[in-house]
Each structure stands twice: as C-alpha cells, then as structure tokens.
Amino acid sequence: MPKLLDAFDIKEKKVINKPVADYDIFKNKEMLDSLRNSIISNIIDDKIPDNKLLHEYINDEIDKALKGYDLTNLERSHIFNLIDNEINGNGPISELLEDPNITEIMVNGKNEIYVEIDGHISKDDSVSFINDEHIIRTIQKIVQPLGRTIDTANPMVDARLEDGSRLNAVIPPLSLKGPVITIRKFRKDMESIDDYLRTGSMTPYMARFLDAAVRAKLNIIICGGTGSGKTTLLNALSSFIDNDERIITIEDAAELRLHQSHVISLETRLVNYEGTGEVTIRDLVINSLRMRPDRIIVGEVRGKEAFDMLQAMNTGHDGSLTTMHANSPAEALNRLETMVLMAGMEIPIKAIREYIENAIDIVVNVSRLSDGRRKITSICEVDGFNEDIIELKEIFTFKQSGITSNGEIDGSFDLKKRIPTCYKKIKSKGINDLEYIFENKK
C-alpha cells in the first residue's frame, strides 16, 4: 500500500519531512523487523539514565543496534521512524491512522493487520507487531490519555480518539485468539450533504427533502448495517438544525460533530471497579428530558432506551434523530417493537405499534453496496396502518440495474409518483422548498 515515510537525517538526528519509497521496496524486511523489535524491547525493558534526555537515549540505542549492519540511509530512516512512532505515536499503526484513504483498521494478530479502503478490505503486510504484549501495550498507549484502561480485569474497551475515530479493543480472556483492535476512522470526506451529492450517495431532490424534513422537525430514524455510515449521515443531517436551537446529543462514545452554538453532549459511563457508577443511554435519555431540549439526538438506539426515546418524541420533543442497526426500514420498526418490550413495559403489541406510528415520521436506510460504496437506498415515511401493521411508504429508493465491467453497482434513484403524507406537515411549518418536487405529483 503506497505511503510516505518521514526520512531521518542521520547527521542531525532529527526527522525531516521528505517523501521516501514504500516499505515494500526493502530487501531486508525480516532483518529490519528484527532490528525494530530488538530496539523496542531494549527501550521498554531498560531504565532511562537520569543524565540523558529521552531522545538522546533513544538515538544511542538505535545507533548501538544498527552498528555493524550495512544499511542504506533509507533503511536507517525507516528504523528511526518505527521507533519514533513507538515513542511519540501509536506504534506500528501510526501511519495507518494518518492515512486519509483508510476508513477501518483491524488488528487480528501480530502479523494480521487488515485495512479498508473504498469499502474493500485487504491485508497490509507492511505493518506488524512484535507479539501480543506489544499489541496490548499499543492499546494502552492509545486509550490512557482518554481516561480508559484495558487489562485482564477490564479486557474490553470502547473509546473515541481525538480525531473522532472509534476504537474497540478486546484482549484475553475474552478474545481466545489474542488481543484484537478495530478502529473505525472518522470520515472527513463525508461531513456534509454536499459530500453525499459529490459521491453520488443521494440526489439533489433527496437532499432537499431531508433538509426540509429536519427543519420541519420530523422525527427521523437512520437505519443500516454495520459500517454502512449511519453515524456519518446523522452528523450530516444535524447540520440542517437551526443554530438557535438547544440540542442534546447522547452517545456511547461521542462521535457527532455538531457546529451549532447551543449543543450539550452527553456520554455514557461504564461500570467501575466496584461494580457501580454505570450510566446508560437510557439514563441519559431520561435525564435529557429535564434539560429543556429543542432536539434530542441519540447516536444509536439498541435497547431499553427505545421506549424513552419514543416517549420523548410523543410528548412534544419533535425533530429527534437517531440511528439503529437494521437492514431495512421495516426491520427497523420491528426492532423498535422488540426494544420497547425489553424495557419491561406490559403494553399490548397493538399499543406499541400505535406509539411507534405516532412518534416516527421518516426512516432513512443507508447501505454499503457490494462494491464498497455507500448509498442512501431508501427514504420512507410512516403512514398509518394496514391490518394492524405499521405501513411504510417509500418516497425515494435506489434500484440496482446491474454491475459494470469494473465491478461497480449500476443503478438509479427513483422518486415515487405520489405526494407524501408528511409533505403537508412540512408545508404547515412554512417550508415551501419542495413545491417543485411534489406539487405536480398525483
């Protein structure tokens, strides 16, 4: 995988930002890995002398380890960079984290590192760890500044990095194979609706409709599978909210990046060492109702908090937005029913469905297609009942027509030939941006 490595000025003992060739060109790859491992082990095991600065000590250790080896300046530079990443970066995955083309990093073992680029997953042989302890040490180095920890007593951690990326790590005894890291990077190329239009993920008509729906305070659920881009789309839709509204965001790991001035961000808290102190999504949703919100945005609904979210939507907190795992709008509503039942509410199914039908206006389905691209494949409205089943009517949909010669999904977006029921609600709020889309429909 092509990348730029910083070069190291051997004489001046400092890193200079000069592009050099890819790691794959090195003929002595195994030897370089062995040298890297030896130096890292020495630096970790040895105590730094009191009379030496950290960078001086590291430079001395590197010089000692490389003495007697016939390495090119490029190879020496590579060694220096690897050690610098250990001390000042995030270990072997430092450059993967910095690469804007990579959207996911998966560490399955010391020599099993996979990356996702443009929706395609491939093994990256240019990156490796020394052993399982090295992986755990790297996890600890990443999460400690975030106030998190991982050890045998707490063998799982979920955290948000400074750039918005989400890290999940699991170590033994929970992971039988060894320590595992998964990092979903925050996509800087999909921060606005303009980015969705640029990449063909939606049409201008769809963008106009979603803009109007958010401004008209319709309650919206975004559903999709794992890695489909639900949170990214939620972040983009939230940009349509007026700047003078008071917004409460609720998340497990804060990922939303709202630019409005009046935003309160709440984040859950895990149970502590004494088995107490846990604060759940449901706790935060209930508490948010006492904070005079104009909008409540829940990063993801997946449990008992669904009932409280629906209750908020049904009691004057219009314009709420959330995401949930489901492969279709119909499946999303079915999961909502199950979640309400999980809350222990002894309510008949018919009453639960009426509750959902009154609360939810729009369901947006986002999908990652087989070619790796992400698209909004359906925008539906909740529109009454059909024999006690909540009726969903599509407004926009993506229809696949085939696969091109280079493996890309071929298809088109379709606007249904009907005026949505929710269009009246949008117009009642004084929003007339959609007249040219729907006025001539019959």
SEGUNU-53064 format. One record per residue (C-alpha): residue number from 1; chain; x, y, z. Coordinates in pm, whole numbers, plus 32768, in hexadecimal, padded with zeros to 4 digits. Example, Ala and Ser with C-alpha at 12.3 -4.5 7.8 and 13.67 -1.06 7.14 Angstrom:
<guses>
+-----+-------+------+------+------+
:  nr : kette :   c1 :   c2 :   c3 :
+-----+-------+------+------+------+
:   1 :     A : 84CE : 7E3E : 830C :
:   2 :     A : 8557 : 7F96 : 82CA :
+-----+-------+------+------+------+
</guses>
This chain:
<guses>
+-----+-------+------+------+------+
:  nr : kette :   c1 :   c2 :   c3 :
+-----+-------+------+------+------+
:   1 :     A : 8000 : 8000 : 8000 :
:   2 :     A : 80A4 : 8149 : 7F97 :
:   3 :     A : 80FB : 823E : 80A7 :
:   4 :     A : 81F6 : 834C : 80FB :
:   5 :     A : 82EF : 830B : 820E :
:   6 :     A : 83A5 : 8422 : 82BF :
:   7 :     A : 851A : 841A : 827A :
:   8 :     A : 8611 : 8433 : 8397 :
:   9 :     A : 8741 : 8513 : 8381 :
:  10 :     A : 884E : 8430 : 8414 :
:  11 :     A : 8948 : 8547 : 844A :
:  12 :     A : 8859 : 863D : 84EE :
:  13 :     A : 8796 : 852F : 85A8 :
:  14 :     A : 8641 : 85BB : 8549 :
:  15 :     A : 851E : 855E : 846E :
:  16 :     A : 84F8 : 8620 : 832D :
:  17 :     A : 83B7 : 861D : 8263 :
:  18 :     A : 8440 : 8588 : 8124 :
:  19 :     A : 837A : 8482 : 8063 :
:  20 :     A : 8432 : 833A : 8035 :
:  21 :     A : 83D8 : 81F0 : 7F94 :
:  22 :     A : 82E0 : 80F3 : 8015 :
:  23 :     A : 8340 : 7FE9 : 8114 :
:  24 :     A : 8307 : 7EDC : 800E :
:  25 :     A : 844A : 7F39 : 7F5A :
:  26 :     A : 8524 : 7ED3 : 8081 :
:  27 :     A : 85DE : 7D93 : 8034 :
:  28 :     A : 8634 : 7D4E : 81A0 :
:  29 :     A : 84D3 : 7D64 : 8229 :
:  30 :     A : 84FB : 7C48 : 8323 :
:  31 :     A : 8645 : 7CD7 : 839F :
:  32 :     A : 85AD : 7E33 : 83C5 :
:  33 :     A : 848A : 7DA2 : 848B :
:  34 :     A : 857F : 7CE4 : 8568 :
:  35 :     A : 864B : 7E21 : 85A7 :
:  36 :     A : 850F : 7EE5 : 85F2 :
:  37 :     A : 849A : 7DDC : 86E7 :
:  38 :     A : 85EA : 7DCC : 8797 :
:  39 :     A : 8603 : 7F45 : 87C3 :
:  40 :     A : 849D : 7F65 : 8841 :
:  41 :     A : 84D2 : 7E4B : 893B :
:  42 :     A : 8610 : 7EEF : 89BF :
:  43 :     A : 856D : 8044 : 89E0 :
:  44 :     A : 8443 : 7FB4 : 8A9B :
:  45 :     A : 850D : 7ED2 : 8B81 :
:  46 :     A : 8628 : 7FC4 : 8BD1 :
:  47 :     A : 8615 : 80EB : 8CBC :
:  48 :     A : 8670 : 8237 : 8C20 :
:  49 :     A : 87A9 : 82C6 : 8CC9 :
:  50 :     A : 8767 : 83FD : 8D98 :
:  51 :     A : 8872 : 84C1 : 8CDE :
:  52 :     A : 87D9 : 8489 : 8B84 :
:  53 :     A : 86B2 : 851F : 8AD3 :
:  54 :     A : 85B8 : 842E : 8A3A :
:  55 :     A : 860F : 847D : 88D0 :
:  56 :     A : 8785 : 845F : 8916 :
:  57 :     A : 8754 : 830E : 89BB :
:  58 :     A : 8681 : 828E : 8899 :
:  59 :     A : 877F : 8308 : 8799 :
:  60 :     A : 8899 : 8257 : 8854 :
:  61 :     A : 87D5 : 8113 : 8865 :
:  62 :     A : 878A : 8121 : 86F2 :
:  63 :     A : 88F5 : 8169 : 869A :
:  64 :     A : 896A : 8044 : 8771 :
:  65 :     A : 8871 : 7F56 : 86D6 :
:  66 :     A : 88C5 : 7FBD : 8572 :
:  67 :     A : 8A3D : 7FAE : 85A6 :
:  68 :     A : 8AD6 : 7EAA : 84C1 :
:  69 :     A : 89AE : 7E9B : 83D6 :
:  70 :     A : 89DB : 7F0C : 8270 :
:  71 :     A : 889A : 7FD0 : 824B :
:  72 :     A : 8843 : 80DB : 8151 :
:  73 :     A : 87DD : 8233 : 81CA :
:  74 :     A : 867A : 81DC : 8160 :
:  75 :     A : 8679 : 80A4 : 8239 :
:  76 :     A : 870D : 8161 : 8360 :
:  77 :     A : 8603 : 826B : 8332 :
:  78 :     A : 84F8 : 8161 : 833A :
:  79 :     A : 857C : 80D6 : 8483 :
:  80 :     A : 8584 : 8231 : 851E :
:  81 :     A : 841F : 826F : 84B0 :
:  82 :     A : 83A3 : 812B : 854A :
:  83 :     A : 8444 : 817C : 8697 :
:  84 :     A : 83C3 : 82E3 : 868B :
:  85 :     A : 8265 : 825A : 8656 :
:  86 :     A : 8290 : 817D : 878A :
:  87 :     A : 82F9 : 82A1 : 8865 :
:  88 :     A : 8237 : 83C7 : 87D9 :
:  89 :     A : 8123 : 8320 : 870D :
:  90 :     A : 8040 : 81F3 : 8720 :
:  91 :     A : 8135 : 80DF : 86D2 :
:  92 :     A : 812E : 8019 : 858C :
:  93 :     A : 7FD5 : 809D : 8529 :
:  94 :     A : 8039 : 820E : 853E :
:  95 :     A : 804D : 8240 : 83C6 :
:  96 :     A : 7F0D : 817D : 838C :
:  97 :     A : 7E59 : 826C : 8474 :
:  98 :     A : 7EE1 : 8395 : 83B3 :
:  99 :     A : 7E89 : 830C : 825A :
: 100 :     A : 7D48 : 83C1 : 81EA :
: 101 :     A : 7CF4 : 82AA : 80F3 :
: 102 :     A : 7CD1 : 81A3 : 8204 :
: 103 :     A : 7B7A : 8191 : 82A6 :
: 104 :     A : 7BAD : 8060 : 8385 :
: 105 :     A : 7CD9 : 7FBB : 842F :
: 106 :     A : 7CBB : 7E56 : 84B1 :
: 107 :     A : 7DD1 : 7DB1 : 857A :
: 108 :     A : 7D8E : 7C3A : 859C :
: 109 :     A : 7EEE : 7BD8 : 860A :
: 110 :     A : 8058 : 7C49 : 8601 :
: 111 :     A : 8076 : 7C08 : 8489 :
: 112 :     A : 7F06 : 7C21 : 8431 :
: 113 :     A : 7EAD : 7D8B : 83EF :
: 114 :     A : 7D93 : 7DD9 : 82FF :
: 115 :     A : 7D1F : 7F2A : 8279 :
: 116 :     A : 7BEB : 7FA1 : 81C1 :
: 117 :     A : 7C13 : 8090 : 809C :
: 118 :     A : 7AE8 : 80F6 : 7FC7 :
: 119 :     A : 7A1A : 7FE1 : 8064 :
: 120 :     A : 7B15 : 7ECD : 8011 :
: 121 :     A : 7BD4 : 7E13 : 8121 :
: 122 :     A : 7D3A : 7D9F : 80E4 :
: 123 :     A : 7E5D : 7D1F : 81B5 :
: 124 :     A : 7F75 : 7E1C : 81EF :
: 125 :     A : 80C0 : 7D60 : 81FA :
: 126 :     A : 8188 : 7E9D : 8238 :
: 127 :     A : 8116 : 7EAA : 83A3 :
: 128 :     A : 815D : 7DB9 : 84BE :
: 129 :     A : 8176 : 7DA1 : 8639 :
: 130 :     A : 827E : 7CEA : 8703 :
: 131 :     A : 818D : 7C10 : 87CA :
: 132 :     A : 8041 : 7C1C : 8884 :
: 133 :     A : 80DB : 7CEA : 899D :
: 134 :     A : 8141 : 7DEF : 889B :
: 135 :     A : 7FD8 : 7E05 : 881F :
: 136 :     A : 7F52 : 7E2E : 8982 :
: 137 :     A : 805A : 7F35 : 89CD :
: 138 :     A : 7FEF : 7FF5 : 8896 :
: 139 :     A : 7E81 : 7FE6 : 8900 :
: 140 :     A : 7EDC : 806A : 8A58 :
: 141 :     A : 7FA9 : 8183 : 89C1 :
: 142 :     A : 7E80 : 81EE : 88EA :
: 143 :     A : 7D6D : 81DC : 89F3 :
: 144 :     A : 7E1F : 8258 : 8B2D :
: 145 :     A : 7E14 : 83CA : 8AC7 :
: 146 :     A : 7C9D : 8399 : 8A8F :
: 147 :     A : 7C68 : 8329 : 8BF5 :
: 148 :     A : 7C33 : 81BC : 8B97 :
: 149 :     A : 7CF4 : 8084 : 8BEE :
: 150 :     A : 7D10 : 7F1B : 8B7F :
: 151 :     A : 7D95 : 7DF2 : 8C46 :
: 152 :     A : 7D29 : 7C96 : 8CAF :
: 153 :     A : 7C2D : 7D2B : 8DA2 :
: 154 :     A : 7BA3 : 7E0F : 8C8F :
: 155 :     A : 7BEA : 7D4D : 8B4E :
: 156 :     A : 7B13 : 7E23 : 8A69 :
: 157 :     A : 7B1E : 7F96 : 8A19 :
: 158 :     A : 7A55 : 8079 : 8934 :
: 159 :     A : 7AD2 : 81DB : 8906 :
: 160 :     A : 7ACC : 8308 : 8821 :
: 161 :     A : 7C1B : 8391 : 87A8 :
: 162 :     A : 7C63 : 8504 : 878E :
: 163 :     A : 7C19 : 850B : 8618 :
: 164 :     A : 7AC4 : 8469 : 864E :
: 165 :     A : 7B2E : 8308 : 85EF :
: 166 :     A : 7A96 : 81EE : 86BA :
: 167 :     A : 7B78 : 80E7 : 8758 :
: 168 :     A : 7B09 : 7F97 : 87DB :
: 169 :     A : 7C02 : 7EA5 : 8873 :
: 170 :     A : 7BD7 : 7D4D : 890F :
: 171 :     A : 7CEA : 7C84 : 89B9 :
: 172 :     A : 7CFA : 7B2D : 8A60 :
: 173 :     A : 7C46 : 7A8B : 8B0D :
: 174 :     A : 7B24 : 7B14 : 8A3C :
: 175 :     A : 7BE5 : 7AF4 : 88F4 :
: 176 :     A : 7C5B : 798D : 88CB :
: 177 :     A : 7D43 : 79E2 : 87A8 :
: 178 :     A : 7DF9 : 7AFA : 885A :
: 179 :     A : 7DCF : 7C75 : 886B :
: 180 :     A : 7CF7 : 7D07 : 8755 :
: 181 :     A : 7CD5 : 7E74 : 86EB :
: 182 :     A : 7BCB : 7F0D : 860C :
: 183 :     A : 7BDB : 807E : 85B5 :
: 184 :     A : 7ACC : 8123 : 84E7 :
: 185 :     A : 7B58 : 826C : 8470 :
: 186 :     A : 7A8D : 83AA : 8460 :
: 187 :     A : 7A4B : 83F6 : 82F0 :
: 188 :     A : 7AB3 : 855B : 82AA :
: 189 :     A : 7A43 : 853D : 8140 :
: 190 :     A : 78D5 : 8508 : 81A2 :
: 191 :     A : 7893 : 8622 : 8296 :
: 192 :     A : 7780 : 86D5 : 81D4 :
: 193 :     A : 765E : 868C : 80EC :
: 194 :     A : 7731 : 8720 : 7FD2 :
: 195 :     A : 7820 : 85FB : 8001 :
: 196 :     A : 76FF : 8506 : 7FD7 :
: 197 :     A : 769A : 85B4 : 7E95 :
: 198 :     A : 7801 : 85B7 : 7E18 :
: 199 :     A : 7828 : 8441 : 7E4C :
: 200 :     A : 76D3 : 83EA : 7DBC :
: 201 :     A : 764E : 8368 : 7F09 :
: 202 :     A : 750B : 842B : 7EDC :
: 203 :     A : 7464 : 8516 : 7DE3 :
: 204 :     A : 7428 : 868E : 7E08 :
: 205 :     A : 72B1 : 8647 : 7E33 :
: 206 :     A : 72FE : 8559 : 7F54 :
: 207 :     A : 73E3 : 865A : 7FF3 :
: 208 :     A : 72D5 : 8768 : 7FD6 :
: 209 :     A : 71D3 : 8681 : 8071 :
: 210 :     A : 72B0 : 861E : 8198 :
: 211 :     A : 730B : 878B : 81D1 :
: 212 :     A : 719A : 87EA : 81DE :
: 213 :     A : 7143 : 86BD : 82BA :
: 214 :     A : 7248 : 871B : 83BE :
: 215 :     A : 71E8 : 888A : 83C0 :
: 216 :     A : 7076 : 882A : 83DD :
: 217 :     A : 70CE : 875E : 8514 :
: 218 :     A : 7067 : 860A : 8491 :
: 219 :     A : 70E3 : 84EA : 8568 :
: 220 :     A : 71E2 : 8425 : 849E :
: 221 :     A : 7284 : 82CE : 84C7 :
: 222 :     A : 73B7 : 8273 : 83F9 :
: 223 :     A : 73E2 : 80FC : 83D4 :
: 224 :     A : 74E4 : 8020 : 832D :
: 225 :     A : 75DA : 7F08 : 8362 :
: 226 :     A : 772C : 7F14 : 840F :
: 227 :     A : 7819 : 8008 : 8367 :
: 228 :     A : 770D : 8092 : 827F :
: 229 :     A : 7746 : 81FA : 82EF :
: 230 :     A : 761D : 8238 : 83D6 :
: 231 :     A : 76D2 : 831E : 84C8 :
: 232 :     A : 777A : 83DA : 83AB :
: 233 :     A : 7627 : 841F : 830D :
: 234 :     A : 7594 : 8480 : 8460 :
: 235 :     A : 76AC : 857C : 8486 :
: 236 :     A : 7665 : 860B : 832C :
: 237 :     A : 74EC : 8627 : 8367 :
: 238 :     A : 7522 : 86D7 : 84B3 :
: 239 :     A : 75C3 : 87F6 : 83F4 :
: 240 :     A : 7462 : 8858 : 8380 :
: 241 :     A : 73F7 : 88AC : 84E4 :
: 242 :     A : 73D7 : 8A21 : 8529 :
: 243 :     A : 74F3 : 8ABD : 85EE :
: 244 :     A : 740D : 8B4C : 86FB :
: 245 :     A : 7384 : 89F8 : 876A :
: 246 :     A : 73F6 : 8949 : 88A7 :
: 247 :     A : 7475 : 87F1 : 8841 :
: 248 :     A : 74BF : 86CF : 892B :
: 249 :     A : 7596 : 85B8 : 8895 :
: 250 :     A : 75AC : 8465 : 8941 :
: 251 :     A : 76B1 : 8361 : 88DE :
: 252 :     A : 777A : 823A : 8960 :
: 253 :     A : 78B8 : 82D0 : 88CE :
: 254 :     A : 788C : 8437 : 8859 :
: 255 :     A : 78B9 : 8440 : 86DF :
: 256 :     A : 77C6 : 854C : 866E :
: 257 :     A : 7860 : 8697 : 8607 :
: 258 :     A : 7750 : 879C : 8612 :
: 259 :     A : 77A9 : 8901 : 85B6 :
: 260 :     A : 7682 : 89AF : 865B :
: 261 :     A : 76D0 : 8A8E : 8784 :
: 262 :     A : 75D5 : 89FC : 887D :
: 263 :     A : 7634 : 888C : 8896 :
: 264 :     A : 7648 : 87B6 : 89D0 :
: 265 :     A : 7701 : 866B : 899A :
: 266 :     A : 76C0 : 854B : 8A89 :
: 267 :     A : 7787 : 8407 : 8A8E :
: 268 :     A : 7743 : 82BF : 8B43 :
: 269 :     A : 7824 : 823C : 8C56 :
: 270 :     A : 788A : 80D4 : 8C8D :
: 271 :     A : 7875 : 8020 : 8DD7 :
: 272 :     A : 79A4 : 8062 : 8EB9 :
: 273 :     A : 7A85 : 7F6D : 8F73 :
: 274 :     A : 798A : 7F58 : 9090 :
: 275 :     A : 7872 : 7EF4 : 8FA3 :
: 276 :     A : 77BD : 8040 : 8FC2 :
: 277 :     A : 77B0 : 8190 : 8F15 :
: 278 :     A : 7723 : 811B : 8DC7 :
: 279 :     A : 765F : 8220 : 8D05 :
: 280 :     A : 75A0 : 8195 : 8BDA :
: 281 :     A : 7508 : 822D : 8AA1 :
: 282 :     A : 73B3 : 8203 : 8B48 :
: 283 :     A : 7426 : 82C5 : 8C7B :
: 284 :     A : 749D : 83E1 : 8B9E :
: 285 :     A : 7360 : 83E7 : 8AC9 :
: 286 :     A : 7288 : 83FF : 8C02 :
: 287 :     A : 7367 : 8510 : 8C92 :
: 288 :     A : 736E : 85D3 : 8B4A :
: 289 :     A : 71F6 : 860C : 8B64 :
: 290 :     A : 723C : 86E3 : 8C97 :
: 291 :     A : 7338 : 87B9 : 8BDC :
: 292 :     A : 723E : 887C : 8B06 :
: 293 :     A : 72B1 : 87F3 : 89B4 :
: 294 :     A : 7233 : 886D : 8865 :
: 295 :     A : 72C9 : 8738 : 87C6 :
: 296 :     A : 7342 : 85EA : 884B :
: 297 :     A : 743D : 852E : 8776 :
: 298 :     A : 7491 : 83CC : 87E5 :
: 299 :     A : 75C3 : 833B : 873A :
: 300 :     A : 7530 : 81DD : 8735 :
: 301 :     A : 73F9 : 813E : 87CB :
: 302 :     A : 7425 : 7FCD : 8815 :
: 303 :     A : 7378 : 7F78 : 895B :
: 304 :     A : 7287 : 7FE1 : 8A6B :
: 305 :     A : 72C2 : 8152 : 8A1E :
: 306 :     A : 71E8 : 812A : 88E7 :
: 307 :     A : 70AD : 8151 : 89BA :
: 308 :     A : 712B : 8292 : 8A5A :
: 309 :     A : 7193 : 8317 : 8906 :
: 310 :     A : 7039 : 82D3 : 8878 :
: 311 :     A : 6F9C : 8370 : 89AA :
: 312 :     A : 7069 : 84AB : 8971 :
: 313 :     A : 6FFD : 84B6 : 8804 :
: 314 :     A : 6E90 : 8490 : 886E :
: 315 :     A : 6E9A : 859F : 8977 :
: 316 :     A : 6F01 : 86D3 : 88B8 :
: 317 :     A : 7072 : 8692 : 886F :
: 318 :     A : 704B : 8697 : 86F6 :
: 319 :     A : 7174 : 8691 : 860E :
: 320 :     A : 7228 : 8578 : 86C1 :
: 321 :     A : 7326 : 84AD : 85FC :
: 322 :     A : 73C8 : 835E : 863F :
: 323 :     A : 7464 : 822D : 8598 :
: 324 :     A : 7435 : 80B9 : 85C2 :
: 325 :     A : 74B7 : 7F75 : 852E :
: 326 :     A : 73BE : 7EE9 : 8435 :
: 327 :     A : 73D7 : 7E83 : 82CA :
: 328 :     A : 7290 : 7F24 : 825D :
: 329 :     A : 7190 : 8022 : 82DB :
: 330 :     A : 7095 : 7F0B : 8325 :
: 331 :     A : 719B : 7E50 : 83F0 :
: 332 :     A : 71E9 : 7F92 : 84AD :
: 333 :     A : 7081 : 7FB6 : 8521 :
: 334 :     A : 7074 : 7E45 : 8582 :
: 335 :     A : 71AE : 7E74 : 8653 :
: 336 :     A : 7112 : 7FA3 : 86FB :
: 337 :     A : 6FEE : 7EC7 : 876A :
: 338 :     A : 70E2 : 7DCD : 87FF :
: 339 :     A : 71A6 : 7EDD : 88B1 :
: 340 :     A : 706D : 7F6B : 8954 :
: 341 :     A : 7017 : 7E0E : 89D0 :
: 342 :     A : 717C : 7DF5 : 8A5B :
: 343 :     A : 712D : 7F24 : 8B34 :
: 344 :     A : 703B : 7E48 : 8BF7 :
: 345 :     A : 6F08 : 7F0E : 8B95 :
: 346 :     A : 6DD0 : 7E36 : 8BA6 :
: 347 :     A : 6D31 : 7ED5 : 8A75 :
: 348 :     A : 6C72 : 7E1B : 8965 :
: 349 :     A : 6D24 : 7E05 : 8816 :
: 350 :     A : 6C11 : 7ED0 : 8773 :
: 351 :     A : 6C47 : 7FEB : 886B :
: 352 :     A : 6DC0 : 7FE0 : 8834 :
: 353 :     A : 6D8E : 7FFA : 86BC :
: 354 :     A : 6CA6 : 8123 : 86EA :
: 355 :     A : 6DB0 : 81C2 : 87C3 :
: 356 :     A : 6EB8 : 818D : 86B6 :
: 357 :     A : 6DD0 : 8204 : 859F :
: 358 :     A : 6D86 : 8347 : 865C :
: 359 :     A : 6EF4 : 8384 : 86AB :
: 360 :     A : 6FB6 : 8338 : 856D :
: 361 :     A : 6F8A : 8401 : 842E :
: 362 :     A : 70AC : 839B : 834B :
: 363 :     A : 718E : 8269 : 8331 :
: 364 :     A : 72CB : 828D : 8260 :
: 365 :     A : 7384 : 8152 : 81F8 :
: 366 :     A : 74F6 : 816E : 81A6 :
: 367 :     A : 75B1 : 8045 : 8115 :
: 368 :     A : 7712 : 7FDC : 80BF :
: 369 :     A : 76F4 : 7F3B : 7F69 :
: 370 :     A : 77BD : 7E0F : 7EF5 :
: 371 :     A : 78B2 : 7EF5 : 7E3E :
: 372 :     A : 7904 : 7FA4 : 7F87 :
: 373 :     A : 784A : 80E6 : 7F3C :
: 374 :     A : 7749 : 816F : 8030 :
: 375 :     A : 75F8 : 81F0 : 7FBA :
: 376 :     A : 74AD : 825B : 804B :
: 377 :     A : 73DB : 8140 : 7FBB :
: 378 :     A : 7289 : 81A5 : 8047 :
: 379 :     A : 71CF : 82C7 : 80E8 :
: 380 :     A : 707D : 825B : 8172 :
: 381 :     A : 6F69 : 8302 : 8237 :
: 382 :     A : 6E9C : 825E : 8347 :
: 383 :     A : 6D37 : 827F : 82CE :
: 384 :     A : 6C2B : 81DD : 83A3 :
: 385 :     A : 6BCF : 806D : 83B5 :
: 386 :     A : 6B78 : 7F53 : 82CC :
: 387 :     A : 6AC7 : 7E3D : 838C :
: 388 :     A : 6B73 : 7E93 : 84D6 :
: 389 :     A : 6CC9 : 7EA6 : 842D :
: 390 :     A : 6D7A : 7FF5 : 841A :
: 391 :     A : 6D7D : 8061 : 82B0 :
: 392 :     A : 6EBC : 80E5 : 8216 :
: 393 :     A : 6EA7 : 819D : 80CC :
: 394 :     A : 6FDD : 81E5 : 8002 :
: 395 :     A : 7023 : 8347 : 7F8D :
: 396 :     A : 717A : 8309 : 7EF1 :
: 397 :     A : 7226 : 81C1 : 7EA4 :
: 398 :     A : 7362 : 8144 : 7DFA :
: 399 :     A : 732F : 8031 : 7CF8 :
: 400 :     A : 7455 : 7F5A : 7C8D :
: 401 :     A : 7453 : 7F07 : 7B1B :
: 402 :     A : 7597 : 7E44 : 7AFE :
: 403 :     A : 770F : 7E40 : 7B32 :
: 404 :     A : 7807 : 7EF6 : 7A52 :
: 405 :     A : 793C : 7E53 : 79B9 :
: 406 :     A : 7A17 : 7EDC : 7AD2 :
: 407 :     A : 7936 : 7E4A : 7BE0 :
: 408 :     A : 7875 : 7F83 : 7C42 :
: 409 :     A : 7702 : 7F76 : 7C8C :
: 410 :     A : 7636 : 8018 : 7B78 :
: 411 :     A : 74E3 : 80AB : 7BCA :
: 412 :     A : 740F : 81E2 : 7BF2 :
: 413 :     A : 7345 : 829F : 7CF4 :
: 414 :     A : 71CD : 82A4 : 7CD1 :
: 415 :     A : 70D3 : 83A5 : 7D53 :
: 416 :     A : 6F84 : 82FF : 7D94 :
: 417 :     A : 6E5C : 8391 : 7CD9 :
: 418 :     A : 6D96 : 83FA : 7E0A :
: 419 :     A : 6D86 : 8520 : 7EF5 :
: 420 :     A : 6E06 : 84B2 : 804B :
: 421 :     A : 6D1A : 84DF : 8170 :
: 422 :     A : 6E33 : 8589 : 8230 :
: 423 :     A : 6E44 : 8695 : 8122 :
: 424 :     A : 6D14 : 873B : 81C2 :
: 425 :     A : 6DC7 : 8747 : 8312 :
: 426 :     A : 6EF9 : 87E1 : 826D :
: 427 :     A : 6E27 : 88EB : 81C0 :
: 428 :     A : 6D6E : 8938 : 8303 :
: 429 :     A : 6EBB : 89AA : 8396 :
: 430 :     A : 6ED9 : 8AB0 : 8282 :
: 431 :     A : 6FDB : 89E9 : 81BF :
: 432 :     A : 6F8C : 89FB : 804B :
: 433 :     A : 70D7 : 8981 : 7FBD :
: 434 :     A : 703D : 8840 : 7F36 :
: 435 :     A : 6F2A : 88CE : 7E5A :
: 436 :     A : 6FEA : 888E : 7D19 :
: 437 :     A : 701E : 8721 : 7D83 :
: 438 :     A : 6EC0 : 86C1 : 7DF4 :
: 439 :     A : 6DC2 : 87C2 : 7D80 :
: 440 :     A : 6D92 : 8722 : 7C2B :
: 441 :     A : 6D7E : 85C0 : 7CB2 :
: 442 :     A : 6C32 : 850C : 7CB8 :
+-----+-------+------+------+------+
</guses>
